[in-house]
Amino acid sequence: MNTPESASAPTCHVRLRSAQSLTLNDSPLLRDELHPEVARMLLDWAGSTRSTARLVVCIEAPVSAEPLTQEQVTRLLDTHFRRVAEAHTQGIADIFRHARAATLIGLLVLVFLMSAAQAIPDDAGRWMVGVRESVVIFAWVAMWKPAELWLYDHWPLRHWRRAALRLADAQVRLVAPG
């Protein structure tokens, strides 16, 4: 699958039964869709490629009665992976929207519980001091999910969006076997 032709051009070779198998023919939409197996394979490959050089996708398919042109294949990959990148961009926006809501809720819980903990005096006895400390811990745990959303949850989507955009910009070669 992945055989770099040079250190500067990571290349993915995709061997197909026919150029038409690159598309999903039974798609209910009136547009050509990239076959999900091919799309997943290419995205996995691009996501694991560490080079920053422009990617090369070499599609090897026998010539058929209704061949796809290189321009059609390039456009197919470009539109498919730009849609994938846009979906990841929307996912990132959704994470930050949820982060804002979670932060508001977390801060309200934090303020309420910290106020409740402050109402328990230091000389209230061991049991009540234990309750106060538990309430303080619970108050800070309420901020765990907002912190996770703001700091970490968006990074995988950014990685896959970058891989999809690299595939949309990849150089495409359509060749016959042999």
C-alpha positions as CSV (number, residue, x, y, z in Angstrom):
1,M,0.0,0.0,0.0
2,N,2.6,2.6,1.0
3,T,5.8,2.6,-1.0
4,P,7.5,6.0,-0.9
5,E,9.1,6.7,-4.3
6,S,11.4,9.2,-2.6
7,A,11.8,10.7,0.8
8,S,10.1,13.9,-0.3
9,A,7.0,12.4,-1.8
10,P,5.1,9.8,0.3
11,T,3.2,7.7,-2.2
12,C,0.2,5.4,-1.6
13,H,-0.4,2.8,-4.3
14,V,-4.0,1.7,-4.6
15,R,-4.7,-1.3,-6.8
16,L,-8.3,-1.6,-8.0
17,R,-10.2,-4.2,-10.1
18,S,-11.5,-1.3,-12.2
19,A,-11.4,2.5,-12.1
20,Q,-15.2,2.4,-11.5
21,S,-14.7,0.5,-8.2
22,L,-13.2,3.7,-6.9
23,T,-16.7,5.2,-6.6
24,L,-19.7,4.0,-4.7
25,N,-22.1,3.3,-7.5
26,D,-25.2,2.6,-5.3
27,S,-25.0,6.0,-3.6
28,P,-28.4,7.6,-3.2
29,L,-26.9,11.0,-3.9
30,L,-26.6,12.4,-7.4
31,R,-22.8,12.8,-7.0
32,D,-20.0,10.4,-7.3
33,E,-19.0,9.1,-3.9
34,L,-15.6,7.7,-3.1
35,H,-15.9,4.1,-2.0
36,P,-15.7,3.9,1.8
37,E,-13.0,1.2,1.9
38,V,-10.8,3.3,-0.4
39,A,-11.5,6.4,1.6
40,R,-10.7,4.8,4.9
41,M,-7.5,3.2,3.6
42,L,-6.3,6.5,2.2
43,L,-7.2,8.5,5.3
44,D,-5.5,5.9,7.6
45,W,-2.4,6.1,5.4
46,A,-2.3,9.9,5.3
47,G,-2.9,10.1,9.0
48,S,0.2,7.9,9.6
49,T,2.4,9.7,7.2
50,R,4.9,11.9,9.1
51,S,6.3,13.7,6.1
52,T,5.1,17.3,5.4
53,A,5.7,16.9,1.7
54,R,2.8,16.8,-0.7
55,L,1.2,13.3,-0.9
56,V,1.0,11.3,-4.0
57,V,-1.9,8.8,-4.6
58,C,-1.2,6.4,-7.4
59,I,-4.3,4.5,-8.5
60,E,-3.6,1.4,-10.6
61,A,-6.7,0.1,-12.4
62,P,-7.2,-1.8,-15.7
63,V,-8.5,0.3,-18.6
64,S,-12.2,-0.3,-19.0
65,A,-14.9,0.5,-21.5
66,E,-15.9,3.6,-19.5
67,P,-12.6,4.7,-18.0
68,L,-12.4,7.5,-15.4
69,T,-10.0,10.2,-16.4
70,Q,-7.2,11.4,-14.1
71,E,-9.1,14.8,-13.8
72,Q,-12.2,13.0,-12.7
73,V,-10.3,10.9,-10.1
74,T,-8.5,14.0,-8.9
75,R,-11.8,15.9,-8.5
76,L,-13.4,12.9,-6.8
77,L,-10.6,12.7,-4.2
78,D,-10.6,16.4,-3.7
79,T,-14.3,16.8,-3.2
80,H,-14.5,13.8,-0.9
81,F,-11.7,14.7,1.4
82,R,-12.7,18.4,1.5
83,R,-16.1,17.2,2.7
84,V,-14.4,15.0,5.3
85,A,-12.2,17.9,6.5
86,E,-15.3,20.1,6.7
87,A,-17.0,17.5,8.9
88,H,-14.0,17.5,11.2
89,T,-14.1,21.3,11.3
90,Q,-17.7,21.1,12.4
91,G,-16.8,18.4,15.0
92,I,-14.2,20.8,16.4
93,A,-16.7,23.6,16.6
94,D,-19.2,21.2,18.3
95,I,-16.6,20.3,20.9
96,F,-15.9,24.0,21.7
97,R,-19.7,24.7,21.9
98,H,-20.1,21.8,24.4
99,A,-17.0,23.1,26.2
100,R,-18.6,26.5,26.7
101,A,-21.8,24.9,28.1
102,A,-19.9,22.5,30.3
103,T,-17.7,25.3,31.6
104,L,-20.8,27.4,32.6
105,I,-22.4,24.4,34.3
106,G,-19.1,23.4,36.0
107,L,-18.5,26.9,37.3
108,L,-22.0,27.2,38.7
109,V,-21.6,23.8,40.5
110,L,-18.1,24.9,41.6
111,V,-19.3,28.2,43.1
112,F,-22.3,26.5,44.8
113,L,-20.3,23.7,46.3
114,M,-17.4,25.9,47.4
115,S,-19.9,28.2,49.1
116,A,-21.5,25.2,50.8
117,A,-18.1,24.0,51.9
118,Q,-17.2,27.4,53.3
119,A,-20.3,27.3,55.4
120,I,-18.9,24.4,57.4
121,P,-16.6,25.9,60.2
122,D,-13.2,24.4,60.9
123,D,-14.2,23.4,64.4
124,A,-17.4,21.5,63.3
125,G,-15.9,18.2,64.2
126,R,-14.0,15.5,62.2
127,W,-17.0,14.1,60.4
128,M,-18.2,17.5,59.1
129,V,-14.6,18.5,58.2
130,G,-14.5,15.3,56.1
131,V,-17.8,16.2,54.5
132,R,-16.4,19.7,53.7
133,E,-13.3,18.3,52.1
134,S,-15.4,15.9,50.1
135,V,-17.6,18.7,48.8
136,V,-14.5,20.7,47.8
137,I,-13.1,17.7,45.9
138,F,-16.5,17.2,44.2
139,A,-16.6,20.9,43.3
140,W,-13.3,20.7,41.5
141,V,-14.2,17.4,39.8
142,A,-17.2,19.3,38.3
143,M,-14.6,21.2,36.2
144,W,-12.9,18.0,34.9
145,K,-15.0,17.6,31.7
146,P,-14.8,21.3,30.7
147,A,-11.0,21.1,31.1
148,E,-10.9,17.9,29.1
149,L,-13.0,19.5,26.3
150,W,-10.9,22.7,26.1
151,L,-7.5,21.0,26.3
152,Y,-7.7,17.6,24.7
153,D,-10.8,16.4,22.9
154,H,-10.3,18.5,19.7
155,W,-6.8,17.2,18.9
156,P,-7.8,13.9,17.2
157,L,-10.2,15.8,15.0
158,R,-7.5,18.3,14.1
159,H,-5.2,15.4,13.1
160,W,-7.8,13.7,10.8
161,R,-8.8,17.1,9.3
162,R,-5.2,17.8,8.5
163,A,-4.9,14.3,6.9
164,A,-8.0,14.8,4.8
165,L,-6.8,18.2,3.6
166,R,-3.5,16.7,2.6
167,L,-5.4,14.0,0.6
168,A,-7.6,16.7,-1.0
169,D,-4.4,18.4,-2.2
170,A,-2.5,15.2,-3.1
171,Q,-1.1,14.6,-6.5
172,V,-3.1,11.9,-8.2
173,R,-1.8,9.5,-10.8
174,L,-4.0,7.0,-12.6
175,V,-2.0,4.2,-14.2
176,A,-2.8,0.9,-15.9
177,P,-1.3,-2.3,-14.4
178,G,2.1,-3.3,-15.6
